[in-house]
Amino acid sequence: MSVQQLSDALARRGVTIQRPVLSNLENGRRPTISVTELHALAAALGVSPLLLEYPLGRIEALEVLPGVEATPWEALQWALGNQPLPGCPETGPDPTGTFALWQEHVACVTMWRRAVEDAKKLRAEADGAESPDERDRLISDAKHAELFESGAISALRRIRRQMRTAELTPPELPLALQRVDDEALP
């Protein structure tokens, strides 16, 4: 993609960065960009903004803090709150646990979705089973999937309670899970 094509792609996303500015960015003569510009560049290039900030597989090291270098992977793990930067214990993992709560929330919603799909599929298969034994097995498997669904809902209630206790606003739930908050309220 030429600098002009990139400038045009950015303009289509509502961000104006002129060709000379893009050239200065590319050549390191402009050391910073705004978060909006970073996101617009990523969208225009069809990559995650994190890959622009932490170019995995493209460079061996980057300066994360003045005088502190790390591999792109190490820097990304620090940014995600998973580990401290090498040689900088004061940059430790997220002490608030915010990232971990969000990751756990996403995992529970994913587990719930899978369990709902599995239970529905197994019950449909049970309806068309060729023998009573096969039907009973499929229904048993569906009930097992429904236990995972129930467990995911219980875990979501706990996680969302923890988020609120930490004065965080939990992510929006899928419509079918709205009851999680309704049932958790006194």
VOGU-5309 format. One line per 3 residues: their letters; for each residue x, z, y of C-alpha. Coordinates in Angstrom, 3 decimals, always signed. Each point is the difference from the previous one (the first is absolute). Example, Ala and Ser with C-alpha at 12.3 -4.5 7.8 and 13.67 -1.06 7.14 Angstrom:
BEGIN
as = +12.300:+7.800:-4.500; +1.370:-0.660:+3.440 $
END
This chain:
BEGIN
msv = +0.000:+0.000:+0.000; +1.408:-0.944:+3.370; +0.102:+2.425:+2.899 $
qql = -2.725:-2.058:+1.717; -2.207:+0.087:-3.115; +0.456:+3.761:-0.199 $
sda = -0.829:+0.378:+3.693; -3.160:-2.084:-0.534; -0.977:+2.046:-3.086 $
lar = +0.400:+3.202:+2.015; -2.104:-1.414:+2.841; -2.796:-0.730:-2.498 $
rgv = +0.090:+3.718:-0.847; -0.262:+0.990:+3.660; +3.665:+0.926:+0.467 $
tiq = +2.111:-1.935:+2.464; +3.700:-0.054:-0.752; +1.731:-2.949:+1.639 $
rpv = +2.583:-2.111:-1.837; +2.987:+1.438:+1.928; -1.094:+3.547:-0.836 $
lsn = -0.337:-0.904:-3.684; +3.461:-1.567:+0.107; +1.358:+3.187:+1.572 $
len = -1.637:+2.052:-2.770; +1.414:-2.272:-2.671; +3.505:+0.208:+1.477 $
grr = -0.088:+3.752:+0.643; +0.016:-0.319:+3.802; -3.393:+1.713:+0.190 $
pti = +0.348:+3.198:-2.028; -3.613:+1.207:-0.066; -3.567:-1.196:-0.387 $
svt = -3.308:+1.808:+0.221; -1.960:+0.993:-3.085; -2.638:-2.608:+0.884 $
elh = +2.689:-2.688:+0.255; +1.466:+1.083:-3.348; -3.406:-0.215:-1.677 $
ala = -0.770:-3.367:+1.617; +3.382:-1.360:-1.130; -0.659:+1.199:-3.537 $
aal = -3.459:-1.605:-0.028; +1.366:-3.259:+1.386; +2.777:-0.035:-2.605 $
gvs = -2.339:+1.031:-2.820; +1.902:+3.151:-0.960; -0.503:+3.753:+0.188 $
pll = +1.237:+1.616:+3.218; +2.010:+2.347:-2.212; +2.024:-2.940:-1.302 $
ley = +0.968:-0.875:+3.567; +1.052:+3.560:+0.695; +1.555:+0.624:-3.427 $
plg = +1.198:-3.414:-1.258; +0.235:+0.778:-3.705; +2.414:-2.314:-1.774 $
rie = +1.119:-1.636:+3.251; +2.672:+2.397:+1.286; +2.066:+2.770:-1.552 $
ale = -0.435:+2.630:+2.726; -1.659:+0.569:+3.357; +0.486:+2.523:+2.754 $
vlp = -3.038:+2.277:-0.273; +1.079:+2.551:+2.596; +2.980:-0.230:+2.356 $
gve = +3.030:+0.197:-2.273; -2.109:+0.373:-3.170; -0.075:-2.915:-2.423 $
atp = -2.089:-0.310:-3.130; -1.062:-2.714:-2.376; -3.335:-1.572:+0.905 $
wea = -1.545:+1.716:-3.050; +1.313:+3.440:+1.009; -1.227:-0.517:+3.567 $
lqw = -3.420:-1.111:-1.234; -0.296:+3.022:-2.292; +0.804:+2.258:+2.952 $
alg = -2.569:-1.815:+2.183; -2.624:+0.508:-2.720; +0.808:+3.713:-0.135 $
nqp = +1.338:-0.135:-3.547; +3.626:+1.098:+0.505; +2.540:+0.919:+2.675 $
lpg = +2.489:-2.515:+1.294; +3.310:+0.205:-1.898; +2.266:+2.475:+1.748 $
cpe = -2.802:+1.231:+2.295; -1.815:+2.862:-1.752; -1.789:+0.813:+3.282 $
tgp = -1.953:-3.259:-0.449; -1.608:+1.388:-3.170; -3.213:-1.148:-1.598 $
dpt = -3.264:+0.290:+1.923; -0.397:+3.774:+0.481; -3.707:-0.384:+0.834 $
gtf = -0.804:-1.660:-3.308; -2.075:-2.601:+1.860; +1.451:-2.988:-1.872 $
alw = -0.472:+1.718:-3.350; -3.640:+0.803:+0.807; -0.692:-3.616:+0.942 $
qeh = +1.720:-1.313:-3.116; -1.947:+2.422:-2.177; -3.249:-0.996:+1.747 $
vac = +0.633:-3.698:-0.653; +0.893:+0.722:-3.625; -3.238:+1.957:-0.515 $
vtm = -2.162:-2.723:+1.535; +1.778:-2.563:-2.205; -0.489:+2.183:-3.086 $
wrr = -3.688:+0.444:+0.866; -0.508:-3.771:+0.409; +1.670:-0.735:-3.328 $
ave = -2.013:+2.683:-1.776; -3.289:-1.316:+1.417; +0.882:-3.570:-1.027 $
dak = +1.148:+1.094:-3.459; -3.124:+2.086:-0.637; -2.288:-2.824:+1.131 $
klr = +1.847:-2.540:-2.158; -0.022:+2.271:-3.051; -3.726:+0.749:+0.322 $
aea = -0.733:-3.735:+0.305; +2.092:-0.642:-3.114; -1.845:+2.806:-1.807 $
dga = -3.317:-1.689:+0.775; +1.231:-3.110:-1.822; +1.799:+1.788:-2.820 $
esp = -0.373:-1.525:-3.449; -0.097:+3.314:-1.865; -1.136:+3.584:+0.669 $
der = +3.573:+1.257:-0.546; +1.398:-2.424:+2.574; -2.785:+0.954:+2.410 $
drl = +0.724:+3.723:-0.433; +3.734:-0.576:+0.545; -0.615:-2.001:+3.185 $
isd = -2.417:+2.610:+1.351; +2.560:+2.718:-0.757; +2.650:-2.002:+1.857 $
akh = -2.394:-0.485:+2.934; -0.605:+3.765:+0.158; +3.761:+0.525:+0.017 $
ael = +0.328:-2.427:+2.931; -2.775:+1.901:+1.793; +2.036:+3.201:-0.387 $
fes = +2.845:-1.740:+1.860; -2.511:-1.006:+2.675; -1.129:+3.605:+0.344 $
gai = +3.598:+1.228:+0.097; +0.880:-2.477:+2.744; -2.953:+1.190:+2.074 $
sal = +1.033:+3.648:-0.405; +3.567:-0.863:+0.991; -1.239:-1.933:+3.052 $
rri = -2.019:+3.017:+1.147; +3.102:+2.185:-0.300; +2.258:-2.486:+1.796 $
rrq = -2.475:-0.603:+2.820; -0.401:+3.773:+0.435; +3.810:+0.301:+0.245 $
mrt = +0.089:-2.798:+2.574; -2.609:+1.706:+2.162; +1.773:+3.346:-0.328 $
ael = +3.137:-1.738:+1.307; -2.130:-1.339:+2.898; +0.253:-3.576:-1.292 $
tpp = -2.857:-2.469:-0.077; -0.393:-1.248:-3.578; -0.200:-3.751:-0.611 $
elp = -3.398:-1.637:-0.213; -1.472:+0.016:-3.470; -1.680:-2.913:-1.768 $
lal = -3.780:+0.174:+0.431; -0.517:+1.073:-3.614; +2.273:+3.009:+0.602 $
qrv = -1.617:+1.218:+3.244; -1.611:+2.778:-2.017; +3.431:+1.574:-0.511 $
dde = -0.052:+1.353:+3.558; -3.744:+0.696:+0.013; +0.216:+2.098:-3.164 $
alp = +3.114:+1.815:+1.227; -1.632:+1.259:+3.183; -1.552:+3.502:-0.082 $
END
